[in-house]
Amino acid sequence: MTAWSIIARLVVTVVWASRLYLGVHRLTDVLGGYALGLAWMSLVMVASQLIDDRTRGPA
């Protein structure tokens, strides 16, 4: 695990904890946003891999 991934996880945790503490969002809002972000990241990673495979061509 790189330092940047640790920092990113820490920022995500602090943000969602602050949203809950301040009463701006409910737990379901935060978990839904987390799930949506995870789904989007997965989609981008798969698309990136497909594009990379196509641009390299046959080996």
Secondary structure, 3 states (H helix, E strand, C coil): CCHHHHHHHHHHHHHHHHHHHCCCCCHHHHHHHHHHHHHHHHHHHHHHHHHHHHHHCCC
